Amino acid sequence: MDGRNCKRRIDLQKIILSESIKKILMNHAENENPNESCALLYGNGKIVSEVFLTKNIEESPVNFTISNEQLIEGYKIAEEKKLPVIGIFHSHPNSEAYPSSTDKKFMHSNPVVWIIYSGVNKNFKAYVLESDVVEISIQD
């Protein structure tokens, strides 16, 4: 991802993720298990209003990559809907919902909210990159 059409969220203190969006993301994570799942999150401000589920082309339980074709499609849809990409979602099937060193590296080039779902304890956590990774609250 190259950061096009992504909005910087440095000042964001919380993200709003409805129960219905959480359910979609949780089901996607469970369906992709044992591999990491991934998605683009659309919305305005701090409210996630839609998701674009993507395929992890690495088919890995510890890394994810969204294909260039799906990224192009996802950003085209964002443009058509006039909804910016405000976040990236992925799951950690076998670990806590905390950014890995790889996640942190990609957070630099994708300065949006990163939402991670833990397959271990079934919870969601959200992070932004400031001078370091900062956890922000998720509200329904």
VOROBA-926066 format. One line per field, with one value per atom (N, C-alpha, C): atom name; y, z negated, x; residue number from 1. Coordinates in steps of 0.02 Angstrom, whole numbers, always signed. Layout:
<pts>
zalum: (CA; ...)
py: (Y; ...)
pz: (Z; ...)
px: (X; ...)
marza: (NUM; ...)
</pts>
This chain:
<pts>
zalum: (N; CA; C; N; CA; C; N; CA; C; N; CA; C; N; CA; C; N; CA; C; N; CA; C; N; CA; C; N; CA; C; N; CA; C; N; CA; C; N; CA; C; N; CA; C; N; CA; C; N; CA; C; N; CA; C; N; CA; C; N; CA; C; N; CA; C; N; CA; C; N; CA; C; N; CA; C; N; CA; C; N; CA; C; N; CA; C; N; CA; C; N; CA; C; N; CA; C; N; CA; C; N; CA; C; N; CA; C; N; CA; C; N; CA; C; N; CA; C; N; CA; C; N; CA; C; N; CA; C; N; CA; C; N; CA; C; N; CA; C; N; CA; C; N; CA; C; N; CA; C; N; CA; C; N; CA; C; N; CA; C; N; CA; C; N; CA; C; N; CA; C; N; CA; C; N; CA; C; N; CA; C; N; CA; C; N; CA; C; N; CA; C; N; CA; C; N; CA; C; N; CA; C; N; CA; C; N; CA; C; N; CA; C; N; CA; C; N; CA; C; N; CA; C; N; CA; C; N; CA; C; N; CA; C; N; CA; C; N; CA; C; N; CA; C; N; CA; C; N; CA; C; N; CA; C; N; CA; C; N; CA; C; N; CA; C; N; CA; C; N; CA; C; N; CA; C; N; CA; C; N; CA; C; N; CA; C; N; CA; C; N; CA; C; N; CA; C; N; CA; C; N; CA; C; N; CA; C; N; CA; C; N; CA; C; N; CA; C; N; CA; C; N; CA; C; N; CA; C; N; CA; C; N; CA; C; N; CA; C; N; CA; C; N; CA; C; N; CA; C; N; CA; C; N; CA; C; N; CA; C; N; CA; C; N; CA; C; N; CA; C; N; CA; C; N; CA; C; N; CA; C; N; CA; C; N; CA; C; N; CA; C; N; CA; C; N; CA; C; N; CA; C; N; CA; C; N; CA; C; N; CA; C; N; CA; C; N; CA; C; N; CA; C; N; CA; C; N; CA; C; N; CA; C; N; CA; C; N; CA; C; N; CA; C; N; CA; C; N; CA; C; N; CA; C; N; CA; C; N; CA; C; N; CA; C; N; CA; C; N; CA; C; N; CA; C; N; CA; C; N; CA; C; N; CA; C; N; CA; C)
py: (-58; +0; +61; +112; +170; +232; +227; +285; +331; +318; +360; +354; +411; +412; +390; +383; +369; +436; +443; +505; +493; +539; +534; +540; +498; +496; +508; +547; +557; +582; +627; +656; +614; +557; +516; +483; +489; +459; +396; +389; +331; +317; +256; +235; +203; +214; +186; +128; +70; +7; -26; -25; -53; -128; -154; -227; -264; -236; -271; -273; -219; -219; -268; -268; -316; -387; -401; -469; -489; -443; -457; -473; -432; -441; -505; -520; -582; -643; -642; -698; -707; -651; -654; -686; -666; -694; -769; -788; -860; -900; -871; -906; -915; -868; -870; -909; -925; -962; -1027; -1048; -1027; -967; -939; -883; -816; -765; -697; -676; -640; -610; -536; -502; -431; -397; -331; -292; -218; -180; -107; -82; -28; +0; +69; +79; +143; +180; +246; +285; +359; +395; +467; +483; +524; +541; +480; +465; +408; +350; +353; +302; +256; +191; +142; +125; +139; +128; +68; +49; -8; -42; -106; -143; -173; -181; -214; -273; -333; -392; -412; -428; -445; -514; -539; -604; -593; -632; -631; -675; -644; -684; -722; -705; -743; -810; -814; -874; -895; -848; -858; -843; -880; -865; -808; -781; -729; -666; -665; -606; -601; -540; -532; -484; -496; -452; -451; -390; -382; -372; -408; -402; -332; -313; -247; -240; -294; -293; -276; -309; -295; -225; -202; -134; -83; -92; -47; -48; -108; -115; -80; -92; -62; +14; +43; +116; +144; +106; +129; +132; +80; +79; +137; +150; +206; +272; +280; +341; +347; +291; +290; +306; +279; +289; +355; +389; +451; +438; +380; +361; +345; +384; +369; +305; +276; +220; +251; +233; +261; +210; +147; +96; +33; -5; -71; -120; -175; -228; -289; -324; -392; -430; -495; -537; -567; -583; -623; -687; -740; -801; -834; -828; -864; -820; -755; -710; -653; -612; -554; -503; -458; -404; -345; -356; -304; -303; -244; -242; -277; -320; -353; -303; -322; -278; -265; -314; -304; -254; -261; -214; -143; -134; -67; -38; -80; -56; -30; -67; -46; +10; +20; +76; +143; +143; +205; +225; +177; +194; +195; +174; +173; +206; +272; +308; +315; +257; +255; +215; +206; +164; +91; +54; -17; -53; -94; -133; -206; -235; -304; -345; -404; -450; -509; -526; -584; -646; -697; -761; -798; -776; -808; -787; -721; -699; -664; -666; -642; -567; -527; -455; -414; -353; -306; -251; -229; -172; -128; -63; -15; +24; +40; +74; +127; +179; +229; +237; +262; +273; +348; +365; +433; +428; +450; +438; +364; +333; +261; +237; +172; +145; +161; +188; +208; +172; +140; +109; +162; +158; +203; +160; +191; +153; +138; +82; +63; +69; +106; +113; +85; +62; +34; +90)
pz: (+0; +0; +0; +36; +43; +9; -29; -66; -26; +38; +76; +46; +43; +20; -53; -89; -161; -196; -251; -289; -352; -367; -427; -489; -538; -597; -661; -658; -716; -777; -767; -823; -846; -816; -831; -900; -941; -1008; -1013; -966; -968; -897; -888; -825; -844; -802; -816; -768; -798; -761; -787; -746; -768; -778; -816; -827; -761; -714; -650; -610; -611; -577; -612; -678; -715; -696; -689; -672; -603; -555; -487; -490; -527; -531; -569; -622; -660; -617; -580; -536; -482; -455; -404; -434; -496; -529; -540; -563; -576; -511; -457; -392; -363; -377; -350; -395; -455; -502; -470; -475; -522; -499; -441; -415; -438; -434; -449; -397; -418; -373; -368; -317; -309; -273; -283; -252; -254; -210; -211; -246; -283; -320; -293; -273; -246; -299; -294; -340; -336; -381; -386; -458; -464; -531; -568; -624; -665; -662; -617; -613; -554; -568; -515; -492; -428; -404; -357; -325; -279; -279; -259; -253; -184; -162; -100; -118; -121; -140; -84; -103; -54; -70; -23; -30; -50; -97; -116; -66; -19; +33; +7; -53; -83; -111; -126; -158; -216; -261; -318; -384; -437; -502; -539; -510; -544; -502; -439; -396; -350; -325; -274; -220; -159; -103; -62; -46; -2; +68; +117; +186; +213; +260; +292; +326; +355; +389; +340; +281; +231; +202; +194; +169; +218; +281; +333; +332; +329; +326; +263; +205; +143; +143; +171; +175; +227; +280; +330; +299; +261; +226; +177; +140; +92; +128; +186; +225; +249; +275; +300; +244; +184; +128; +92; +112; +78; +4; -11; -79; -81; -117; -120; -158; -143; -182; -247; -303; -367; -410; -386; -426; -388; -419; -394; -450; -432; -480; -463; -513; -504; -569; -564; -623; -641; -704; -730; -757; -715; -735; -799; -811; -867; -917; -918; -964; -984; -1029; -1054; -998; -1008; -960; -972; -959; -966; -903; -877; -814; -818; -769; -763; -736; -733; -705; -631; -596; -525; -520; -564; -564; -574; -623; -639; -578; -542; -482; -430; -420; -369; -394; -459; -485; -463; -452; -430; -360; -316; -247; -240; -291; -290; -354; -357; -420; -433; -442; -459; -524; -548; -607; -586; -627; -616; -670; -648; -695; -689; -746; -748; -791; -766; -801; -824; -888; -915; -913; -879; -878; -945; -986; -1051; -1101; -1110; -1160; -1130; -1063; -1027; -1039; -1045; -1054; -998; -991; -942; -979; -949; -975; -915; -928; -875; -893; -841; -850; -796; -816; -768; -781; -730; -737; -747; -804; -816; -815; -867; -869; -883; -914; -926; -915; -920; -912; -975; -965; -1021; -1014; -1067; -1066; -1075; -1037; -1045; -1062; -1090; -1110; -1051; -1057; -1009; -1044; -1012; -1040; -991; -1018; -976; -941)
px: (+42; +0; +45; +26; +70; +44; -10; -34; -80; -90; -136; -206; -239; -308; -315; -259; -260; -254; -290; -285; -244; -200; -160; -205; -195; -238; -199; -147; -103; -143; -191; -227; -287; -298; -356; -348; -399; -397; -441; -488; -532; -557; -581; -611; -678; -728; -794; -805; -816; -824; -888; -940; -1004; -1000; -1048; -1050; -1058; -1096; -1106; -1041; -1001; -936; -889; -889; -847; -864; -928; -950; -925; -929; -903; -829; -791; -718; -701; -738; -726; -740; -795; -811; -758; -734; -681; -618; -600; -542; -550; -609; -622; -621; -647; -648; -579; -534; -466; -418; -439; -398; -374; -312; -260; -218; -235; -196; -224; -181; -204; -255; -306; -354; -338; -366; -352; -410; -414; -468; -450; -482; -478; -541; -535; -591; -607; -669; -691; -731; -730; -772; -757; -788; -777; -756; -705; -682; -658; -690; -669; -718; -768; -819; -807; -796; -790; -860; -876; -944; -949; -894; -894; -826; -827; -764; -758; -697; -681; -636; -666; -629; -581; -520; -469; -440; -402; -369; -297; -274; -203; -166; -131; -99; -38; -15; +41; +16; -49; -77; -33; -21; +24; -12; +5; -23; +12; +67; +106; +117; +96; +103; +43; +32; -19; +4; -19; -8; -72; -94; -152; -125; -152; -128; -137; -94; -100; -169; -193; -258; -314; -312; -364; -356; -295; -284; -313; -299; -325; -401; -430; -502; -530; -498; -521; -519; -466; -461; -509; -521; -570; -640; -657; -722; -727; -673; -672; -686; -655; -666; -738; -765; -834; -884; -870; -916; -903; -849; -828; -818; -788; -771; -696; -657; -585; -570; -512; -487; -461; -492; -471; -435; -433; -399; -383; -340; -321; -336; -367; -382; -341; -318; -293; -298; -292; -299; -231; -225; -169; -200; -203; -238; -211; -145; -115; -79; -97; -63; -109; -83; -119; -128; -175; -189; -142; -78; -28; +15; +33; +70; +138; +150; +215; +266; +328; +380; +365; +339; +320; +262; +212; +156; +182; +226; +253; +288; +325; +360; +310; +256; +207; +161; +157; +118; +149; +215; +249; +225; +215; +194; +118; +82; +8; -17; -16; -31; -105; -137; -208; -214; -274; -285; -276; -240; -231; -271; -319; -360; -338; -323; -299; -348; -365; -408; -366; -372; -335; -379; -354; -388; -381; -334; -322; -376; -386; -435; -495; -501; -560; -575; -522; -535; -503; -528; -504; -465; -409; -373; -355; -349; -334; -271; -232; -168; -158; -123; -98; -24; +11; +82; +94; +122; +144; +220; +255; +327; +340; +290; +290; +218; +207; +139; +99; +39; -4; -71; -94; -159; -213; -266; -323; -384; -435; -494; -540; -575; -626; -693; -738; -806; -856; -913; -967; -1004)
marza: (1; 1; 1; 2; 2; 2; 3; 3; 3; 4; 4; 4; 5; 5; 5; 6; 6; 6; 7; 7; 7; 8; 8; 8; 9; 9; 9; 10; 10; 10; 11; 11; 11; 12; 12; 12; 13; 13; 13; 14; 14; 14; 15; 15; 15; 16; 16; 16; 17; 17; 17; 18; 18; 18; 19; 19; 19; 20; 20; 20; 21; 21; 21; 22; 22; 22; 23; 23; 23; 24; 24; 24; 25; 25; 25; 26; 26; 26; 27; 27; 27; 28; 28; 28; 29; 29; 29; 30; 30; 30; 31; 31; 31; 32; 32; 32; 33; 33; 33; 34; 34; 34; 35; 35; 35; 36; 36; 36; 37; 37; 37; 38; 38; 38; 39; 39; 39; 40; 40; 40; 41; 41; 41; 42; 42; 42; 43; 43; 43; 44; 44; 44; 45; 45; 45; 46; 46; 46; 47; 47; 47; 48; 48; 48; 49; 49; 49; 50; 50; 50; 51; 51; 51; 52; 52; 52; 53; 53; 53; 54; 54; 54; 55; 55; 55; 56; 56; 56; 57; 57; 57; 58; 58; 58; 59; 59; 59; 60; 60; 60; 61; 61; 61; 62; 62; 62; 63; 63; 63; 64; 64; 64; 65; 65; 65; 66; 66; 66; 67; 67; 67; 68; 68; 68; 69; 69; 69; 70; 70; 70; 71; 71; 71; 72; 72; 72; 73; 73; 73; 74; 74; 74; 75; 75; 75; 76; 76; 76; 77; 77; 77; 78; 78; 78; 79; 79; 79; 80; 80; 80; 81; 81; 81; 82; 82; 82; 83; 83; 83; 84; 84; 84; 85; 85; 85; 86; 86; 86; 87; 87; 87; 88; 88; 88; 89; 89; 89; 90; 90; 90; 91; 91; 91; 92; 92; 92; 93; 93; 93; 94; 94; 94; 95; 95; 95; 96; 96; 96; 97; 97; 97; 98; 98; 98; 99; 99; 99; 100; 100; 100; 101; 101; 101; 102; 102; 102; 103; 103; 103; 104; 104; 104; 105; 105; 105; 106; 106; 106; 107; 107; 107; 108; 108; 108; 109; 109; 109; 110; 110; 110; 111; 111; 111; 112; 112; 112; 113; 113; 113; 114; 114; 114; 115; 115; 115; 116; 116; 116; 117; 117; 117; 118; 118; 118; 119; 119; 119; 120; 120; 120; 121; 121; 121; 122; 122; 122; 123; 123; 123; 124; 124; 124; 125; 125; 125; 126; 126; 126; 127; 127; 127; 128; 128; 128; 129; 129; 129; 130; 130; 130; 131; 131; 131; 132; 132; 132; 133; 133; 133; 134; 134; 134; 135; 135; 135; 136; 136; 136; 137; 137; 137; 138; 138; 138; 139; 139; 139; 140; 140; 140)
</pts>
